[in-house]
């Protein structure tokens, strides 16, 4: 099959596929084929296909039917639910009309009540979705899939064999893979086509009932896009936007159009109709095919799940792979789960990915179109300005140091750390082993555009690091960053050897109270689970050996809590290490933590709770007291003695007013005027997540300088 049409014609054709489906589904019904209607990405259409039925996505994205639905539903309900019910109750959706069985799911309260009302005039089967993607949730969802299979067999009087189900799985995997490959063309920079065109393809494919030919057709469109791209047919420089949040389609495409009509391009969508549903396949080579189906569909990162780590992980991957410049989250009015989760999405995008974020609260009407266009235009212009400014950016070495330290403590590998550096400052870094083989670093292709390269041997002699020097960044800055990365690798090597393992053999207990340590040693002898431990009590420190696993450390921590419960003393419980050669080095690190925690009220101090403070201390020492925001901090001092401390805890608490007020032990009505003063001095509201992190580093250095000065005065 050869496509001879122009791409715009193909995209429009797919965009009109839903209208064609109205006629096609009637033909299938006349042939005696059953039809299964679905609303949600959690339902596995493989089950319907294996039953010999046609799975169809039902109408739900239009303002047209909402007024009718509001006769029975509250106006405050989600427009997706109201639109879906309106189409059904008015019989305005031919797909719904010809559907024999509706598959519902317990994703949200609105949908549950909608299905209850639908069952008055159409057969409905409800799949009970677990709230948590845990092992228990997975087992429950597997049972629901088996129950769904039995329902289809009973309802349509058919037998779904394992062979038929595996064939359906293979077919759906082919369709998903073809659509995922199509979406991947948007990884090209500049983008080859508009995001709305890709969205038309993805949405339109749901209404193609010629399932066997769909992968081939989609693949041919992908090849045609790439062919034209190589010939120079591509978009100009545009701001690359990721759209996430509630389902997009029909009337909500207004958001994508607003972005793309005002200088942006939607390179990816993370929702039920985008990359989220295409990201993973059903494992085919497995004995338990029902378990594989359950695993794939339960991994869907929808906001109704708690915790929803899958969505965060997927967002991070999309941002990196599609070279995203900014994130737009679409929140339908009344969708409480997405609205609540937007806090975490914004936090992740701003603070982890250092990208701008904006949320668009909307419905299916056109009444807010002007406001949406205004906000998105300003958002895109802001990103354009920032990108332009970054062409000659000044590299913050302290911030790079913090990135590396944080990632090393988190156990990140080279590739992840190199990507973080690239995301921040645009310096490509690769790692090579002693044979010159590339061992990590996806930035090698970016080296080609750099004017020069710098090489450094690893500390352990196992290879080298290579960094490119972009046109806009001084060589000295690249050298500094490369040296920081080498230090980070050495730190990681040491942490891997002496950090807390599954079986830490040794650890330190430190306290200024010698009697407390003696008492802890006596209790160790008396505690049955700890009696086999050995220890050497050396004044203000106890060296413990023979520790077997983290469980024993936890028991030791409990014992320490018991011993300090009724006395005014404190004790530090160190992290474990496995080699005696690190005994004194580990002691020095524990001593540092004890000093850092000098002002804490905690009676049992655990090193893992002070990694952040330890990292800040290292940064302060590395920077030799340099403070980037010195003028701003001086201005805060003039403004009032409490302002600097307020700003510090406000940034430490991720700009959460309630948490900051609680930390400072003041009422929020006292805090808000302070923040207003700070904003007048620093224009805090205009600082993005990355700038706030840099400002926090400066505050940490300033606090440490002040602490040292106080210590000298006391002496």
Steps between C-alpha positions, in 0.01 A plus 500: 500500500652835398391837629485753222319774690659811643555501874240770582240295317597186694478681835156640414388155392596353834337795674172414324533128578249516787225619263581216259487258791129580548426338163752219538366387835150469351641270233667284764173473689318396184756221462409379851823609672461609863621844609659586836506867605775641723592833657830440673862404422494247786271265308699241296342496150684170442221328692231635266701410189559146632124469552442583132360844586589848377629728781403866446589819688174680576421869455603725790681818390228748405317791661196417284339243732591648839179710546290184471719313748464784752130421532604200711862578593641787707655784301817469707568152365788435258409595138638165376241314709217737406583489130521118502166464673337765281598313183365177649170622643413700186617219271709749302799270467453232228785301654316487832174419318646185341692390810383174657693532827657797679817444701532734794774533761523649848748772414313786669176567687347690208548213258371244750170688535484555123526127434233440760268737312598351159404153617136615495499480120811302399676186633805611701782297652718671763865412543607582856833678476740490797609833643866406529738342241641268766547123497160460666352740246656305216356170628158660538512649149599163354190350660288778353639429151414131538152601622466730196595213270234279663241778463570532125479123456167487683352812339590414139487120540855450376818335627812716534788258460852584611611476136244761391601727787870473415423583136306808613787603727748470213275705272448777756872512575565553129249787491643660816858468376416659164331794675787535749749507211286765332504713817878461514547708184430800726833435672659666197607859558362701330175304494388356163125568533249660734402314814131523412568296186658222705207519743257457209685183401500354852135585571386397152664159529252413777223509243671285239343156526725348239742411779733281294586777253524788750870443593605498134308819420640684805854382420471629142390841631801503733738423212341768287551757781868401530551506123362851475706605803820389329399708200481808720124508575499577869371760746716797592633561850206469738460460874464127569203434727385187684125491570400287797199453727142411407404327173534716187268476204206666330433839658810488724725504193454877541796492742732339244383745232561795733857378557576434135336817370722710727855381445506159667485140384357213707770235471325253730182446700500310828140399555254222414523578129875554484828343594360376833293226335770417243804491728496130590408176324338184628767238555425225247756234594355415838306208640252722683349712222230638733769612743690669215185687391434607858857626540491707180166673564553557872824683417293778337607811692155648561443752780244270666788280619673564830792517516536584132875458452443349154380834368796690643743247351331517160496882504872505573571267209286703258660830604847361438429306181288764328723796604209681665528874574184537709205304640131588467258306720134486397265462796131454428276685746373252758785250448618502859767229471687675215454837670646372827786319328596813305688615814740206467526539123590867528751423775663226291514711183631813676738346752614175345496590131549878544238579237210747499152364571150637455161348578191569289170447683231468237193318370355427157354844437665779299426769759854495642678485164624858516644453848670172398661662194624796709654279771661254261638775277667662803628159613657427160650849474658456844664174390618657175664782698661256741635286216642811337664608826647154547697524179757697699433370845734531795556156653434472874774261612354467851169390358675243280679374810169460677356308204787253504501456881123448514503245219796309643325478841186381320697221330461635144722362223729698267247532223237651731748750646630599155142559388439724804806709409382519139148606608644777717779651291514315165846346541523149349700247704587139415677223686744257337663187646871423482456343153344817364150350483208730577363378833248772584373830370234561241658834411764370258306616195487850652879509514505557126369855532756597765806704405735295718519216755666442837610162629571393857615160633285337767639500852513120507662482156212300349444736207434865431232770486460719194310830499418719204548878508194678353544835326330692780691355799859586604752216502586561868137435602493172311826399670351576843188296426710209376706509820178500706376193309829320568469578872143374491609172343765456769241572771264245350777241490564556869130499588456171316776351712426654838141619479201324658466157338267209548757357743693783667764341724608807697361831622570781748293626792598852607391706800639768731346304786743217586264348758227479236732303270591262785129448572433425130783241506345331806164479323666350190623211718153451647302525172460151351493623137820704553692280745733364230627849413848604603594852605788713622409792724750782452390799708257702289475238229405132468622285215246223424591193294333177388185680383286280274267693276283810529255328738767487768583868446128578545501302825805696614322827418197388707730416790659847480155662511422301815825603669461877434129515568519645852834683489623826348757347264529394141675236294592467133453164327730481199452333166656162447822416316665171409875560494714575804722722288215758496463503878654842567367666183150391594551631854600842363182513291285406803672770703413756233137395517502533879630857466243583232221366724624697801186713523248224438267379773521141371631260762593228249677644195509296179747590225247434222294795626789741450626426150365834383683694773819303432476582128452868582807494725706352216369767261587776747852365540542459125376853428738645761227724631393651166137611502335557160199697632709714738334834408152351534582346838643832623178669393304248704707584809407867459134406463485328838676245715237228439486520121807294417400219736145509365621475142731212591223286648253603232737360236587195714126426529465518118310831524220345703351773724340264756818293547714815525273656762509177701881483476541862614228452765306803382150553366461508120358855537839598645687314227316644198602868563862385534480318167352812342800702625738234365321505167536879479878463545570185296200472266467148639185422301698538176771247598468151354583178685862499385564860615337426836733203546802721425372764745461230766861392448609860557293516819655173622851636446408824679357310798811287528723809490290655777520180708880498472514865605284425805722209597811723482332764720409238760860383510 
